[in-house]
């Protein structure tokens, strides 16, 4: 069965974006960028892939992406990941102009369960945002947190749904030259 993987950048204090959706405050390091390009090439938006030398790169981990409406709108393009099956969970978007992107206005848990059951190539990437991640916490099979050495102070939390503890255990942590880490977590037994 496919897994739902929340792969996301996060600050030391747990924010995935600033109050206005900003994400350009994460300090980059060439070794971290190289690792992410090599291991998660499909997470690079389609319009950026040629500039990164990834236009022909195969998908390594994911076959589908699920994102919230705000995350989708921040991308500024109608089909940000043409190399993946794309789903946008939003009640505020009346429609999506691109037929390659499916709008799911209700029941994100039902959507994810359907995608898991369908099978298919690659796992399901939960791209963001924090509200959607909070709604889907019970369905998350793996977390991959790209933690950057910066304090945001305010913004979009990684999970926005109130107090609902769910234990996860780290299974791998890689550290990069900027002090950033990529840590993979799985639900604790």
PyMOL commands that set and color helices and strands:
alter all, ss='L'
color gray80, all
select helices_A, chain A and resi 30-39+41-43+46-52+69-75+108-118+130-135+137-139
alter helices_A, ss='H'
color red, helices_A
select strands_A, chain A and resi 4-11+15-17+62-68+85-89+101-104+123-128+142-148+156-157+168-175+181-187
alter strands_A, ss='S'
color yellow, strands_A
deselect
rebuild
show_as cartoon
